[in-house]
Amino acid sequence: MKRFTLSVGVLLLLISRFGEANQDNFSWHGFVAQGLTSSTDSNYITTGNEITTELTEIGINGSYVINPSLSVSGQLVYLDGGNRFRRGARLDYLFLDWRLTRLFDWQVNVHLGRYKNRHWWYSATQDVPHTRPSISLPQSIYYDGNRDLALSSDGIALQSTKTGSTGTWEVRWSYGRSPLAREDTEKLLSPQAQGRAKQDFTHQFSTYWQPESMHWQVGFSLLQSEFTYDPAAVDILLNGKSGLDRLTLAARYDSENWELTMELLRDRLMYAGDFTQGITLDVDKTGEGGYLQWRYFLQNNLTGLVRFDTYDVDRQDRHGDQLAFNPFGAIPEHYGYMDTLTVGLSWDIRSNLRLSGEFSRTHGAGRLTAVVFPDALVYAKPYWNAWSVQLMYWF
């Protein structure tokens, strides 16, 4: 909390001082989004099939150009997404952007501070509602429970771009870690866990290529991260450590009237820990998933969306049969996978005002929460629905 308060104070001070100093070098923008949402036969968004207004996103971001090669950027947001993620304010990013001179025909930027993750298609834009293709992103890649972890990290990032006869190349690298709130520990492990989980590091690399004068783009990204657990004086978990290795493949095709996007991932999750019940876990499993999304631009201000998203928690147990033998208690098999079909429609009422709506039908619950402790599972029937309507305004 102290770190967040200090970061907010620094950002507000920068905004006020830079805004007064030179209007030409300072720019700021914001957004307000509010909607109605509900999940039926699942506690993914709401509890008890309620219709709620817990679909709020408010943000302000600013950028100050110190000189042609140096600038500062940051964003503050308030989020309320029901049960999807932690409600409240957070500092999404605050970093120094150092634009290096061109190196071997590459334009290189160095980001220092709380940098944004730019390694996946929507990772750099998921924090702003009107820049996303839908209200909720595909959970196979953009898992809501890890929203803050995936969006930004404290450390260093390199962004490099080269355009030539072979097309446009984008290469990115980053190394840092993200702070975890108490609620994040409960979601990752169990409400019974009294200690705190922390991310030791996250190391990422990605590259994307778009041929010259072509409508398609392809790329891949790699991620490696480790977590440790600091137990409380009285706790169910005596010690714990986990690691994640991720490979993501991506492709996108842009036509005049439609867009086709795909991302596939393979996650290798390794975790080990000793518990007061005398149970020792040593798990090494690989999850697989991805989505295929089609958007059609019906008119200049009207866009339709159809998306299929799938995820299997363990590729050796795609139907979740082995969850019945979980050492902490049997888990229903439908928590071993999750398949979702989504349809949506967006209407740009004005250049800065949009109304979006979507409906999803889901089979399984494998992406709602970490599947380890039965008491930490988000309730869901084998088949469940979710819908949202949201009005977005930006300036």
N, C-alpha and C positions, 0 to 999 in steps of 0.2 A: 504493500500500500504506500509506503514511504517513497519507494522508487517511482511508482506511478504519479504521485503528487508532485515530486520533483520534476519529472519529465513534462507533466502538464504545465507546470509553472514556467519551465524553460521555453516551451513552445509558445505559450501565451505572451511571454516577454518578447520573444523574437517577432511575433506577429505585430505587437504594438509598436516596438521600437523600429522595426524595418518598415512598417507601414507609414510611420511618421517621417522616416529618413528619406525615402525616395520612392514615390509612387510608381515610377517607370520600372523599377527593378523588383517590385513586390507585386505578387498576384495571389488572390485567394478565391476559393470556391466553396460551395456547400451543397447539401442535399437534405431533403426531408421526405421520408417514405412511411406511409401508414396503411394498414390493411386489415382485412378479416381473414382468419384461417382456422382450420380444424383438421383433426385426424380422427377417423372412425375405426373402432376396433383396434386401436393402438394409442399408446401414450407418446408417440414420436413428437408431436407438436403440443397437443392438449391432453388433458386427463379427463376421462369420462365422456368422450365424444362431444365436448363443449365447443361452441363457436366463440372465438375470442379475438380481441384486438391486439393480442401479443404478436404483432408483426410490425415493429417500429424500428426504423433506422434513421438516425440523425447524425450528420457529420459535417465537419469543416476542415478544409485542408488549405495549406498555403505554401508558397515557394518564394524565396528571396535570392536574387542573383547578386552575389558579392562582387564577382568579376567574370570575364568571359569564360573562365575555366573552373569557377567555384560557385556553388549554390547550396542552399539548405531547403529541405522539404519536410513537411510533417502533416499528420492528420489525427484528429480526435474524433471519436464516434461514441454514440450511445446506442446500444442494441437491446432489443427485447424480441427474442424469437421463440417464446414459449419454452418447451423442454429441450429445444435443439442445442442450445449453448448457453453459457453463462450470461445472465442479464446484467447490464450496467455499462458504465463508461470504460473506455480503454484508449490507450495511445497506440494506434495501429502502426505508425512508423514515424521516425524522426531521424534523418540521416544527412550527412554531408556528401554532396555529389561533386567529385573532382573529375573534371573532363581533361584527360591527358591529350597531348598532341598525338597525331596519327602515328601509329607504329606499324610499319610494313603494310600500309594501306588499310589498317584496321583502326576504327574509332573506338577508343577504350574509355570507359567511365569506371571510377572506383567509388563505391558507396560505403561510408563508415558510420556506424551507429545502429539504430533499429531499421534495417533495410527491408525492402519488400522482396518476397519470393516471386521470381519471374520465370520459374522453370517449367510451369505447365500452362496450358492454353489460357485458363481463366484465373490463375493464382494471383496475378497482379491487378485484376479488376474485380475480384469477388467481393471486395469491401465496399464497392459503390453500386447501389441497386440498379441504376439505369445503364450501367456498362455490362451487366450480366445478361446472358441470353434468356434466363428464366428467373423466377423468384427464388427457387431452390435449385442448387446445382446438383449434378449427378453424384450420389453418395459413394459410389465405388472409388472415385478419385478425390472428391472434395467433401470428405466426411465432416459433417457439422460438428461432431464432438471434438475435432481437432482444429477447429476454425482458426483460433489464435496461433496455434503452433505452426500451421501451414502458411499463414499469411505473411508473417515477418519473424525475424530473428535479430538478436543483438550480436553484431560482429562486423564482418567485412564481406563485400560482394563486388565482383567484377562483371561488367557488361561490355561486350565487344561486338561490333558489327562491321561487315565488309561487303561492299557491293561491286561486282565486276562482271566480266563476260560469262562467268559460270553461274551468275545469279547472286542472291543475297544470303549471306551466312550470318547467323547469330550464335555466339558462344558465350555462355554464362557460367560463373563459378561463385560459390559462396561458402562461408564457414562461420558458424555462430551457435547460439543457443537461445531458447525462448523460456521466459519465466512461466511457471505453472501455478495457477491459483489453487486454493484448497478444493474448490469444486472440480477442478480438472483431475485431481488425485482420486476423488470419489468415482468419477466417470471411468477413469482408466482401470481402477482396481475394484473398490467396493466401498459402500458407505461405512463399513466397519473399520476400514483402514484409518487409523488415527494419525499416522505420520504424514510426510510429504514426499511426493515424487518430484524429481527434478531432471531436466534434460541436461546431460553432460555436454553434448555437442550435436550439431546437424551439419553434415558436409554434403553439398550438392553440386552437380555439374549437368549442363544441358547444352544441346546444339540443335539448331533448326536451319533448314535450307529451303529456299524458294527459287526455282529456276527463273531466269530472266524472261519477262513477258509471259509468264505462266500463271494459271489461276490456282495452283495447288502448292501446299507447303507440308513438309514432313520433318520429323525430328524425334529425339529421344532425350530422356533425362535419367540421372542416377542419383540416388539418395542413400546416405548411411547416417544412422543416428543411434545414440545410446542414452539410456535412462538409468538412474539409480533411485533407491528408496531409503529415506531416513526415517526409521521407526520412532514412534513415541515411546514414553516410558512403559506404558501398558498398551499393547498392540497385538493384533492377530498375526501380523507379518513381522518377523524378526529381522529379515534382510531381503533385499531383492535387487535384481539387475536385469535389464532387457535391452535388446538391440533390434534394429529394423534396417533391412536392406531393401531398396525399392528400385525397380526398373519400370519406366513408363515409355511407351511408344505412342506417337501422335501423328495424325494426318488431317488435313483440311483442304476442301475444294470450294472455291468461291466462284459462283456463276453470276450472271446479271440479275437473275430473279430468285436464286436460292443458294443455300450454303449447306455443305455436308461436313460434319466434324466427328472425329473419332479419337478416343484415347484408350489405351489398354495398359494394365499394370500387373506386375507380379511383386508381391510383398513377402519377404522372408522375415518372420517374427521369431525371435529367440528370447525366452525369459526363464529365469530361475529364481527360486526363493525358498526360505525356510519359514514354516508357520508354527504357531504355538500348539496346534493340534497334533504335531508330530509329522505333518505332511511336508514333503519336499517336492517342489516342482522343478522339472528340467525339460522345457518344451522347445521344440524346433519345428515349425510348420510354415507352409507357404500358402498364401492366399492369392487368388487371381480374380480379375474382373475387368470392367471397362464399360464404355457406352458408345452408342452410335446415335447421333443427333442430326436431324434435318430441319432446317428453317426455310420457310418460303415467304418471300416478300410480296404479299398479295397486292398491296398498293404502296405508295411512298410512305404512308404512315401506319400501315397495318402489316403485322408479321405473325405468321403461324409457326408452331413448333410441334414436332413429334420426336420423342426420344425413348430409346430402350437402354436400360442400365442394369448391369448384372454384377454380382460379387459372390464368390465362394470363400468362406473363411479358411478352409483347408482343402487344397486340391486333391489330397488323398482321401477326403471324406466329404465329397460335394453335396451329399444329401443329409449330412449331419447325424448319421447313425451312431457315431462314436461318442456324441455328446451325452448319451445316457450313462456313460461310464466315467463322467467327470468326478474327480476325487472329492469335490466339495458338495456334490449333490447332482442328481440327474438334471439335464437341461433339455428342453424340447428340441426335436431335430430341426425345426424350421428356423432356429437361430444359427444354423450352419450355412445359410445362403440368403440371398436377397435379390429378387428380380423385380424391376419397376418399369412400368410403361407410363409415360407422361405426355399429355397434350396441353398446349398452351396458346394464348393469343395476347398480343400486345398492340395497343392503340396509342399512337403519339398524337395527343389532342393538340398540343402546341410543340414548339421546338424544345421546350424545357419542361413539359408536363406529359406524363405517360400513365396509362391505366393498363395493368397486366393481370391476367388470370390464368390459372393452371389447375389441372386435376391429375392425380396419380393413382394408379392401381398397383399394389405391391403384393408379391408372394414371398414370404420369408421375412426374417428380422435380423439377419446376420451383420448388418452395418449400423444398427441402432446403438450398439454399445460394445465394449470389449467383452468377449465371451469367455469368461474365466469363473466368476463367482455368480451363482444363481441369484443372490440378493441384489446384484447390481444390474440385472437385466431390465431393459425398458420393456414394459408389457406390450405385447402385440399378439394378435391371433395369426394363424398361418396366412390368411388373406386380409388385407386392410387397405383403406383409402385415405387420401389426404387431398385437401384443396386449399387454394389461397387466392385472394384478390387484393391487389395493392396499388395505391395511387402514389406516384413518385414525382417530386418537384426538385429541380436543381437550378443552381444559379452560379 
